Amino acid sequence: MSNLTKLALEQSLKRFLLKKPLDKITIKDLTDDVGISRMSFYYHFKDIYDLVE
C-alpha cells in the first residue's frame, strides 16, 4: 500500500505540473486528487519538495 500511495502522489504531481508551476501546487491539491488525507502525505514525505526529489 505504501509504495502505491507514493506512486499515486508522484503521478498526481506530474499531472499538476503540466497545469501550473510547482510553487502554486498545494499538498491539498495532491491529496484531494489521490484521495488520501494530508497526514498520509506527511507520513511519506516531509513536504512537497521532498516529493519532487
C-alpha positions in Angstrom: 0.0 0.0 0.0 2.8 2.4 0.9 4.5 2.2 -2.5 1.2 2.6 -4.3 0.5 5.7 -2.3 3.9 7.2 -3.2 3.5 6.3 -6.8 0.0 7.9 -6.9 1.3 11.1 -5.4 4.2 11.2 -7.9 1.8 10.8 -10.8 -0.5 13.4 -9.4 2.3 15.9 -9.0 3.4 15.3 -12.6 -0.2 16.0 -13.8 -0.4 19.2 -11.8 3.0 20.3 -13.1 1.5 20.3 -16.6 -1.1 22.8 -15.5 0.7 25.1 -13.0 4.1 25.9 -11.5 5.4 23.9 -8.5 5.1 26.9 -6.2 1.3 27.0 -6.9 0.7 23.3 -6.2 -0.5 22.6 -2.7 -0.5 19.4 -0.7 -4.3 19.7 -0.6 -4.4 19.6 -4.4 -2.4 16.4 -4.4 -4.2 14.7 -1.5 -7.6 15.5 -2.9 -6.6 14.2 -6.3 -5.3 10.9 -4.9 -8.0 10.6 -2.3 -5.9 10.4 0.9 -5.6 12.6 4.0 -2.9 15.3 4.4 -1.5 13.2 7.3 -1.0 10.3 4.9 1.1 12.6 2.7 3.2 13.7 5.7 3.7 10.0 6.6 5.6 9.5 3.3 7.1 13.0 2.6 8.3 15.9 4.7 7.0 18.5 2.2 6.2 18.9 -1.5 9.9 19.4 -2.3 10.7 16.1 -0.7 8.2 14.5 -3.1 10.0 16.2 -6.0 13.3 14.6 -5.0 
